[in-house]
Amino acid sequence: MASSSSDDWAQQTDRAAETAGDAQSGFEKRPPQSDEFLLRLLRNLPGMAYRCRNDADWTMEFVSDGCRTLTGFTPQDLMAGGVVSFGSLIHPDDRERVWNCVQDAVLQGTSFKTTYRLRRVDGSERTVWEQGCAVHDAIGKVTALEGFITDITDLTELTERVREHEHQFRALVEQALTGVYIIGDGRFRYVNPRFAEIFGYSIEEILALKSVAELVHPEDRDLVLDNLQRRFDGELEELHYDFRANPKDGGDRVVEVHGRRIELEDSPAVIGTLLDVTERRRAARRYHTAQKLEALGRLATGVAHDLNNFLSTIKSTAELLMAERGSDASLLADLEGVVAAVDRGTALSRQLTEFGNPRPSSGGDVSIEELIRGITPILRRMLGDGVALSVHVDPDLPPVALDRTHAEEIVVNLAVNARDAMPEGGALGLSVRRAAASVLPGRDSTTASSQASVVIEVADTGLGIESHIRERIFEPYFTTKGDLGTGLGLANVWRIVSGAGGVVEVESEPGEGSTFRVMLPAARGA
């Protein structure tokens, strides 16, 4: 209720009521010109002005014509002795609250404001807002209440709909799988839980940062700040790009960000989404590596076939000469060297053939525990005295779906790679354990094996691998060993493991050694 708060207003409304006329309409007698203006003004108000007694029924002494729209009753119906008291129109559940609100304001000498439900003549309910105050006589006694009441039902319903939509929107943003953010004045003004999760901070920690650059890798900060400024300046409305993140755990992470310029509190701001694409990029690199392996494999098969033909001819000729010139010791030694070289070439040719056209697995399952136990003596001889080998195998490991030859090739190639990384000697640790996770790392949960996996880990104390080399170590024919390497060892490990539905990971830093981790799914039914 909106009300007048002065005695002049009370006097004017009293004068209007006195000139209101007889009981038929309350306004049939023509008032003086000033009162006519006042009554016309009251009729145009979007609600009902009133003067009433401060009693339980709110007995009306004057009611403006707006009561017809508000309640469905005429002014005379609501006056003292009329059809109904105004107090009875207030919803029963709201009456005590309204009474207490008004009386508290009267005691404190202030105006009152309250919202409540009002019942109309047709039984429908409307929500109204009322503002009013007490009128006092010369000695301070309360003689009446004056005020104004207006219908806010539509506004209340609209507010509820807005509140509901806001709740739905907030729930959508708060539960989103994509990070959502708002940046203003170079700082984060809002981030959702997923955004905080991507960077490993709490929402409060991110909002307390002095600059958005603190979440960006140092080498990419200029890029991010420049792109933000271009949108703040209005040069661009929106932008979509990638950058390297600076998460709390210090890990390598790449994010994809999409932001649009907006106005926030009369200042430019950027609102957008952020997606962690680290795994997607890794998967893309693995896919491209697989494509290169496939293409090079076809080439290797053709080269190996032709090479075999040449080597067979050379070996046959050398053996024929050995048979004919066996008495010439000098020539015989040379021919034996030729045959040995041919045999080494034939072995390489077989490796090329196996890489380019791998034979299918025999379908058998192999016990890694038994395999490691049988191959350990061979590994010790192969590593030599300068490399200390330690072996640990968990008991009761499930078998893996590989034939023994492929499994041995994985272990031997990783061991040889580790030995070559320790030219001055060192230590090599070989461990095999069961992985508790049901989804292999780095694989989509919709395609990963639902069974347990076996982890083969080979760790050395060697030279380590620089990051730009680490990206290429599984590429076929890529080697850092010069003429001593073929570049097929780790490529074959990748091929075998990938074909078995597993994953190969490597952790290494220059001067800190390397750890190769092979995860193989357990055989079905294991």
C-alpha positions as CSV (number, residue, x, y, z in Angstrom):
1,M,0.0,0.0,0.0
2,A,1.3,3.4,-0.9
3,S,0.1,6.1,1.5
4,S,0.1,9.8,2.2
5,S,2.1,10.6,5.3
6,S,0.9,14.2,6.2
7,D,-2.1,15.7,8.0
8,D,-2.8,17.9,4.9
9,W,-3.4,14.7,2.9
10,A,-5.8,13.5,5.7
11,Q,-7.7,16.8,5.6
12,Q,-8.0,16.6,1.8
13,T,-9.3,13.1,1.9
14,D,-11.8,14.0,4.7
15,R,-13.0,16.9,2.6
16,A,-13.4,14.6,-0.4
17,A,-15.3,12.1,1.7
18,E,-17.7,14.8,3.1
19,T,-18.5,15.9,-0.4
20,A,-18.8,12.3,-1.7
21,G,-22.6,12.4,-1.8
22,D,-25.5,10.1,-0.7
23,A,-25.5,6.3,-0.1
24,Q,-26.3,5.4,-3.7
25,S,-22.9,6.3,-5.3
26,G,-20.9,8.2,-2.7
27,F,-19.9,10.8,-5.3
28,E,-23.2,12.2,-6.8
29,K,-22.9,15.7,-5.3
30,R,-20.5,17.9,-7.3
31,P,-17.6,18.9,-5.1
32,P,-15.8,22.2,-5.3
33,Q,-13.3,22.6,-8.1
34,S,-10.3,21.7,-5.9
35,D,-11.9,18.6,-4.6
36,E,-13.0,17.6,-8.1
37,F,-9.4,17.7,-9.1
38,L,-8.4,15.6,-6.1
39,L,-11.1,13.0,-6.8
40,R,-10.1,12.7,-10.5
41,L,-6.6,12.2,-9.4
42,L,-7.6,9.4,-7.0
43,R,-9.6,7.7,-9.7
44,N,-6.6,7.5,-11.9
45,L,-4.3,5.9,-9.4
46,P,-3.5,2.2,-10.1
47,G,-5.0,1.1,-6.8
48,M,-7.0,2.2,-3.8
49,A,-6.3,5.1,-1.5
50,Y,-8.0,4.8,1.9
51,R,-8.5,6.2,5.4
52,C,-9.5,3.7,8.1
53,R,-9.7,3.1,11.8
54,N,-6.9,1.2,13.6
55,D,-9.2,-1.7,14.5
56,A,-9.2,-5.4,13.7
57,D,-11.6,-4.9,10.8
58,W,-9.8,-1.9,9.4
59,T,-13.1,-0.1,9.3
60,M,-13.0,2.3,6.3
61,E,-13.8,6.0,6.7
62,F,-12.9,6.8,3.1
63,V,-12.1,4.6,0.1
64,S,-11.2,5.8,-3.4
65,D,-12.9,4.4,-6.5
66,G,-9.9,2.2,-7.2
67,C,-11.3,-0.4,-4.8
68,R,-13.7,-1.5,-7.5
69,T,-10.9,-2.9,-9.7
70,L,-8.9,-4.1,-6.7
71,T,-11.6,-5.9,-4.7
72,G,-14.8,-6.0,-6.9
73,F,-16.6,-4.0,-4.2
74,T,-17.8,-0.4,-4.4
75,P,-16.5,2.2,-2.0
76,Q,-19.8,2.2,-0.2
77,D,-19.6,-1.6,0.3
78,L,-16.4,-1.2,2.2
79,M,-17.4,1.8,4.3
80,A,-18.5,1.5,8.0
81,G,-21.8,-0.3,8.0
82,G,-21.3,-1.5,4.5
83,V,-21.5,-5.0,3.0
84,V,-18.1,-6.2,4.1
85,S,-15.1,-5.0,6.2
86,F,-11.8,-4.6,4.5
87,G,-10.1,-6.7,7.2
88,S,-12.2,-9.8,6.2
89,L,-10.9,-9.6,2.7
90,I,-7.3,-10.2,3.8
91,H,-6.4,-13.9,3.5
92,P,-6.8,-15.6,6.9
93,D,-3.2,-16.9,6.8
94,D,-1.9,-13.3,6.3
95,R,-4.1,-11.3,8.8
96,E,-1.9,-11.7,11.9
97,R,1.3,-10.8,10.0
98,V,-0.3,-7.7,8.5
99,W,-1.7,-6.6,11.9
100,N,1.7,-7.0,13.6
101,C,3.4,-5.1,10.8
102,V,1.0,-2.2,11.1
103,Q,1.1,-2.0,14.9
104,D,4.9,-2.2,15.1
105,A,5.1,0.8,12.7
106,V,2.4,2.7,14.7
107,L,4.4,2.2,17.9
108,Q,7.7,3.3,16.3
109,G,6.1,6.3,14.5
110,T,7.1,5.1,11.0
111,S,5.3,4.2,7.9
112,F,4.5,0.6,7.2
113,K,4.9,-1.5,4.1
114,T,3.6,-5.0,3.6
115,T,2.6,-7.5,1.0
116,Y,-0.3,-9.9,1.4
117,R,-3.1,-11.9,-0.4
118,L,-6.5,-10.3,-0.8
119,R,-9.7,-12.1,-1.6
120,R,-12.0,-10.4,-4.2
121,V,-15.8,-10.5,-4.4
122,D,-15.7,-13.4,-6.9
123,G,-13.5,-15.5,-4.6
124,S,-10.3,-15.1,-6.6
125,E,-7.1,-14.1,-4.8
126,R,-4.8,-11.2,-5.7
127,T,-1.4,-10.3,-4.2
128,V,-1.3,-6.6,-3.1
129,W,1.3,-4.2,-1.8
130,E,0.3,-1.6,0.8
131,Q,2.1,1.4,2.3
132,G,0.6,3.6,4.9
133,C,1.1,5.5,8.2
134,A,-0.8,6.5,11.3
135,V,-2.6,9.9,11.7
136,H,-2.3,11.6,15.1
137,D,-4.3,14.3,16.8
138,A,-2.9,17.3,18.5
139,I,-2.0,15.3,21.7
140,G,-0.4,12.4,19.7
141,K,-3.3,10.0,19.8
142,V,-3.8,7.8,16.7
143,T,-7.0,8.8,15.1
144,A,-6.8,6.8,11.8
145,L,-4.6,5.1,9.3
146,E,-4.1,6.4,5.8
147,G,-2.5,4.6,2.9
148,F,-2.5,3.2,-0.6
149,I,-3.0,-0.4,-1.9
150,T,-2.1,-1.7,-5.3
151,D,-2.3,-5.0,-7.1
152,I,1.1,-6.6,-7.7
153,T,-0.1,-10.1,-8.7
154,D,1.2,-9.9,-12.3
155,L,4.5,-8.5,-11.1
156,T,4.8,-11.2,-8.4
157,E,4.1,-14.0,-11.0
158,L,6.6,-12.4,-13.4
159,T,9.2,-12.2,-10.6
160,E,8.6,-15.9,-9.8
161,R,9.1,-16.9,-13.4
162,V,12.3,-14.8,-13.7
163,R,13.5,-16.4,-10.4
164,E,12.7,-19.9,-11.7
165,H,14.4,-19.2,-15.1
166,E,17.4,-17.8,-13.2
167,H,17.5,-21.0,-11.0
168,Q,17.3,-23.2,-14.1
169,F,20.0,-21.2,-15.9
170,R,22.3,-21.3,-12.8
171,A,21.8,-25.0,-12.4
172,L,22.6,-25.5,-16.1
173,V,25.8,-23.5,-15.8
174,E,26.8,-24.9,-12.4
175,Q,26.5,-28.5,-13.6
176,A,28.0,-27.9,-17.1
177,L,30.8,-30.1,-18.2
178,T,32.4,-27.1,-19.9
179,G,34.1,-24.3,-17.9
180,V,32.2,-21.0,-17.9
181,Y,33.8,-17.7,-17.0
182,I,33.3,-13.9,-17.0
183,I,36.3,-11.6,-17.1
184,G,36.1,-7.9,-16.3
185,D,39.0,-5.4,-15.6
186,G,41.5,-8.2,-16.2
187,R,40.1,-10.4,-13.4
188,F,37.7,-13.3,-13.1
189,R,34.3,-12.1,-12.0
190,Y,32.6,-15.5,-12.2
191,V,33.7,-19.1,-12.9
192,N,31.6,-22.2,-12.6
193,P,32.7,-25.4,-10.7
194,R,34.0,-27.1,-13.9
195,F,36.3,-24.2,-14.7
196,A,37.8,-24.4,-11.3
197,E,38.2,-28.1,-11.6
198,I,40.1,-27.8,-14.9
199,F,42.8,-25.6,-13.2
200,G,42.8,-27.5,-9.9
201,Y,41.8,-24.4,-7.8
202,S,38.7,-23.6,-5.8
203,I,36.3,-21.0,-7.1
204,E,37.3,-18.6,-4.3
205,E,41.0,-18.9,-5.1
206,I,40.4,-18.1,-8.8
207,L,38.2,-15.1,-8.0
208,A,40.9,-13.8,-5.7
209,L,43.6,-13.8,-8.4
210,K,44.9,-10.4,-9.4
211,S,45.1,-11.3,-13.1
212,V,43.7,-13.9,-15.4
213,A,47.3,-14.4,-16.6
214,E,48.1,-16.4,-13.5
215,L,46.2,-19.4,-15.0
216,V,48.1,-19.2,-18.3
217,H,51.4,-20.8,-19.1
218,P,54.1,-18.1,-19.0
219,E,54.9,-18.6,-22.7
220,D,51.3,-18.0,-23.7
221,R,50.4,-15.1,-21.4
222,D,51.1,-12.4,-24.0
223,L,48.8,-14.1,-26.5
224,V,45.9,-14.4,-24.0
225,L,46.2,-10.9,-22.6
226,D,46.4,-9.4,-26.2
227,N,43.3,-11.4,-27.3
228,L,41.4,-10.1,-24.2
229,Q,42.4,-6.5,-24.8
230,R,41.3,-6.7,-28.4
231,R,37.8,-7.6,-27.3
232,F,37.8,-5.0,-24.5
233,D,38.7,-2.4,-27.1
234,G,35.9,-3.5,-29.4
235,E,38.3,-4.6,-32.1
236,L,36.8,-8.1,-32.0
237,E,33.4,-9.3,-30.7
238,E,34.4,-12.9,-30.2
239,L,37.4,-15.1,-30.5
240,H,38.1,-18.9,-30.4
241,Y,41.7,-20.2,-29.8
242,D,43.9,-22.6,-27.7
243,F,46.5,-21.9,-25.1
244,R,48.6,-23.8,-22.6
245,A,47.2,-23.6,-19.0
246,N,49.1,-23.2,-15.8
247,P,47.2,-25.5,-13.4
248,K,47.7,-25.7,-9.7
249,D,49.4,-29.1,-10.0
250,G,51.9,-27.8,-12.6
251,G,50.9,-30.4,-15.2
252,D,50.9,-30.0,-19.0
253,R,47.4,-29.0,-20.0
254,V,45.9,-27.4,-23.2
255,V,42.6,-25.6,-23.1
256,E,40.3,-24.4,-25.8
257,V,38.6,-21.1,-25.1
258,H,35.7,-19.3,-26.7
259,G,34.8,-15.8,-25.5
260,R,32.5,-12.9,-26.5
261,R,32.5,-9.3,-25.6
262,I,29.7,-8.0,-23.4
263,E,28.9,-5.0,-21.2
264,L,29.0,-5.6,-17.5
265,E,28.0,-2.7,-15.2
266,D,28.7,-0.3,-18.0
267,S,32.2,-1.6,-18.6
268,P,33.5,-4.0,-21.3
269,A,33.8,-7.7,-20.2
270,V,34.3,-11.1,-21.8
271,I,32.0,-14.1,-21.2
272,G,32.9,-17.5,-22.6
273,T,33.5,-21.2,-22.2
274,L,36.6,-23.2,-21.7
275,L,37.3,-26.8,-22.5
276,D,40.1,-29.1,-21.5
277,V,41.4,-30.6,-24.8
278,T,44.6,-32.2,-23.4
279,E,43.4,-35.8,-23.9
280,R,41.9,-35.0,-27.3
281,R,45.2,-33.6,-28.5
282,R,47.1,-36.6,-27.2
283,A,44.6,-38.9,-28.9
284,A,45.1,-36.9,-32.1
285,R,48.9,-37.3,-31.9
286,R,48.4,-41.0,-31.3
287,Y,46.1,-41.2,-34.3
288,H,48.6,-39.4,-36.5
289,T,51.4,-41.7,-35.3
290,A,49.3,-44.7,-36.1
291,Q,48.7,-43.3,-39.6
292,K,52.4,-42.9,-40.2
293,L,53.1,-46.3,-38.8
294,E,50.6,-47.8,-41.3
295,A,52.0,-45.9,-44.3
296,L,55.6,-46.7,-43.4
297,G,54.6,-50.3,-42.6
298,R,53.4,-50.8,-46.2
299,L,56.6,-49.2,-47.5
300,A,58.7,-51.4,-45.1
301,T,57.0,-54.6,-46.4
302,G,57.9,-53.8,-50.0
303,V,61.5,-52.8,-49.1
304,A,62.0,-56.0,-47.0
305,H,60.7,-58.2,-49.8
306,D,63.1,-56.8,-52.3
307,L,65.9,-56.8,-49.8
308,N,65.4,-60.4,-49.0
309,N,65.7,-61.3,-52.7
310,F,69.0,-59.4,-53.0
311,L,70.3,-60.9,-49.8
312,S,69.4,-64.5,-50.9
313,T,71.3,-64.0,-54.1
314,I,74.4,-62.6,-52.2
315,K,74.3,-65.4,-49.6
316,S,73.9,-68.1,-52.2
317,T,76.8,-66.8,-54.3
318,A,79.0,-66.4,-51.2
319,E,78.3,-70.0,-50.0
320,L,79.0,-71.3,-53.6
321,L,82.4,-69.5,-53.5
322,M,83.1,-70.9,-50.1
323,A,82.5,-74.4,-51.4
324,E,84.7,-73.9,-54.5
325,R,87.6,-71.9,-52.8
326,G,87.6,-73.5,-49.4
327,S,91.4,-74.0,-49.6
328,D,92.0,-70.2,-49.7
329,A,91.9,-69.2,-46.0
330,S,92.0,-65.5,-46.7
331,L,89.2,-65.6,-49.2
332,L,87.2,-68.0,-47.0
333,A,87.4,-65.5,-44.0
334,D,86.1,-62.7,-46.3
335,L,83.3,-64.9,-47.6
336,E,82.3,-65.8,-44.0
337,G,82.2,-62.1,-43.2
338,V,79.9,-61.6,-46.2
339,V,77.6,-64.4,-45.0
340,A,77.5,-63.0,-41.5
341,A,76.6,-59.5,-42.9
342,V,73.9,-61.1,-45.0
343,D,72.5,-62.9,-41.9
344,R,72.3,-59.6,-40.1
345,G,70.6,-58.0,-43.0
346,T,68.1,-60.9,-43.2
347,A,67.3,-60.4,-39.5
348,L,66.7,-56.7,-40.2
349,S,64.6,-57.7,-43.2
350,R,62.4,-59.9,-41.0
351,Q,62.0,-57.1,-38.5
352,L,60.9,-54.8,-41.3
353,T,58.5,-57.4,-42.5
354,E,57.1,-58.0,-39.0
355,F,56.7,-54.2,-38.6
356,G,55.1,-53.6,-42.0
357,N,52.9,-56.7,-42.0
358,P,52.7,-58.0,-38.5
359,R,51.6,-61.6,-38.1
360,P,48.3,-62.0,-36.2
361,S,48.5,-63.1,-32.6
362,S,48.1,-66.8,-32.1
363,G,45.1,-66.0,-29.9
364,G,46.7,-67.6,-26.8
365,D,47.1,-66.0,-23.5
366,V,50.4,-65.5,-21.8
367,S,51.3,-65.4,-18.1
368,I,53.5,-62.3,-17.7
369,E,54.7,-63.7,-14.4
370,E,56.1,-66.8,-16.1
371,L,57.4,-64.8,-19.0
372,I,59.4,-62.5,-16.8
373,R,60.8,-65.4,-14.7
374,G,62.0,-67.1,-17.9
375,I,63.4,-64.1,-19.6
376,T,65.2,-62.5,-16.6
377,P,68.5,-64.5,-17.1
378,I,68.6,-63.4,-20.8
379,L,68.0,-59.8,-19.8
380,R,70.9,-59.9,-17.3
381,R,73.4,-61.2,-19.9
382,M,72.1,-58.7,-22.5
383,L,72.4,-55.7,-20.1
384,G,75.9,-56.6,-19.1
385,D,77.8,-56.0,-15.8
386,G,77.4,-52.2,-15.9
387,V,73.6,-52.2,-15.5
388,A,72.1,-53.5,-12.2
389,L,68.8,-55.2,-12.9
390,S,66.0,-55.4,-10.2
391,V,62.8,-57.3,-10.9
392,H,59.5,-57.3,-9.0
393,V,56.4,-59.1,-10.2
394,D,53.1,-59.1,-8.2
395,P,51.8,-62.6,-7.5
396,D,48.5,-63.9,-9.0
397,L,48.5,-61.7,-12.1
398,P,45.9,-62.3,-14.7
399,P,47.1,-63.5,-18.1
400,V,47.1,-61.1,-21.1
401,A,45.8,-61.7,-24.6
402,L,49.2,-61.8,-26.3
403,D,51.3,-64.6,-27.7
404,R,54.6,-65.2,-25.9
405,T,56.8,-63.9,-28.8
406,H,55.0,-60.5,-28.8
407,A,55.2,-60.2,-25.0
408,E,58.9,-61.0,-25.0
409,E,59.5,-58.4,-27.8
410,I,57.9,-55.7,-25.7
411,V,60.1,-56.5,-22.6
412,V,63.3,-57.0,-24.6
413,N,62.9,-53.8,-26.7
414,L,62.2,-51.7,-23.6
415,A,65.2,-53.2,-21.8
416,V,67.5,-52.6,-24.8
417,N,66.3,-49.1,-25.1
418,A,67.0,-48.5,-21.4
419,R,70.5,-50.1,-21.7
420,D,71.4,-47.8,-24.6
421,A,70.3,-44.8,-22.5
422,M,72.9,-45.7,-19.8
423,P,76.3,-45.8,-21.7
424,E,78.2,-45.3,-18.4
425,G,76.1,-48.0,-16.6
426,G,73.3,-47.5,-14.1
427,A,70.2,-49.3,-12.7
428,L,67.2,-50.7,-14.5
429,G,64.0,-51.6,-12.6
430,L,61.5,-54.0,-14.2
431,S,58.2,-54.3,-12.3
432,V,54.8,-55.9,-13.2
433,R,51.6,-55.2,-11.3
434,R,47.9,-55.3,-11.6
435,A,46.1,-52.1,-12.3
436,A,43.0,-51.5,-10.2
437,A,41.3,-49.1,-12.7
438,S,38.8,-50.6,-15.1
439,V,39.6,-48.1,-17.8
440,L,43.1,-47.9,-19.2
441,P,44.6,-44.4,-19.0
442,G,44.3,-42.3,-22.1
443,R,41.4,-44.3,-23.6
444,D,37.8,-43.4,-24.1
445,S,35.7,-45.0,-21.5
446,T,33.3,-46.2,-24.1
447,T,35.9,-48.3,-25.9
448,A,38.3,-49.3,-23.1
449,S,38.4,-52.7,-21.7
450,S,36.1,-53.2,-18.8
451,Q,38.5,-55.8,-17.3
452,A,41.5,-55.4,-15.1
453,S,44.8,-54.5,-16.7
454,V,48.5,-55.6,-16.2
455,V,51.1,-52.9,-16.0
456,I,54.7,-53.5,-17.2
457,E,57.0,-50.8,-16.0
458,V,60.7,-50.3,-17.1
459,A,62.6,-47.5,-15.3
460,D,66.2,-46.6,-16.0
461,T,68.6,-44.0,-14.5
462,G,69.9,-43.0,-17.9
463,L,70.3,-39.8,-19.8
464,G,66.5,-39.0,-20.0
465,I,64.7,-37.7,-23.0
466,E,64.1,-34.1,-24.1
467,S,60.5,-33.0,-24.7
468,H,60.9,-32.4,-28.4
469,I,62.4,-35.9,-28.8
470,R,59.8,-37.5,-26.5
471,E,57.1,-36.6,-29.0
472,R,58.8,-38.8,-31.7
473,I,60.3,-41.8,-29.9
474,F,57.5,-44.1,-31.2
475,E,57.9,-43.1,-34.8
476,P,59.3,-45.8,-37.0
477,Y,62.9,-45.3,-38.2
478,F,63.4,-42.4,-35.8
479,T,66.5,-43.0,-33.7
480,T,69.0,-41.0,-31.7
481,K,71.6,-43.8,-31.8
482,G,73.0,-43.0,-35.2
483,D,74.2,-46.0,-37.2
484,L,73.7,-48.2,-34.2
485,G,69.9,-47.9,-34.2
486,T,67.2,-49.0,-36.6
487,G,64.3,-46.9,-35.1
488,L,62.0,-49.9,-35.0
489,G,62.3,-51.1,-31.4
490,L,59.9,-48.7,-29.8
491,A,57.8,-48.5,-32.9
492,N,57.2,-52.2,-32.7
493,V,56.4,-51.9,-28.9
494,W,53.8,-49.3,-29.8
495,R,52.3,-51.5,-32.6
496,I,52.1,-54.6,-30.5
497,V,50.6,-52.8,-27.4
498,S,48.1,-50.8,-29.5
499,G,47.0,-53.9,-31.4
500,A,46.3,-55.7,-28.0
501,G,44.1,-52.8,-26.9
502,G,46.7,-51.4,-24.5
503,V,48.5,-48.1,-23.9
504,V,52.2,-47.1,-23.8
505,E,53.2,-44.1,-21.7
506,V,56.6,-42.5,-21.0
507,E,57.8,-40.2,-18.3
508,S,61.2,-38.6,-18.7
509,E,63.3,-35.5,-18.2
510,P,66.8,-34.8,-19.3
511,G,69.3,-36.2,-16.8
512,E,66.6,-37.9,-14.7
513,G,66.2,-41.2,-16.4
514,S,63.1,-42.6,-18.1
515,T,60.1,-44.7,-17.2
516,F,58.2,-46.6,-19.8
517,R,54.8,-47.9,-18.7
518,V,52.9,-50.5,-20.8
519,M,49.3,-51.2,-19.8
520,L,47.7,-54.4,-21.3
521,P,44.1,-55.5,-20.7
522,A,43.7,-58.8,-19.0
523,A,42.5,-61.7,-21.2
524,R,38.8,-62.3,-21.4
525,G,37.5,-64.4,-18.6
526,A,40.7,-63.9,-16.6
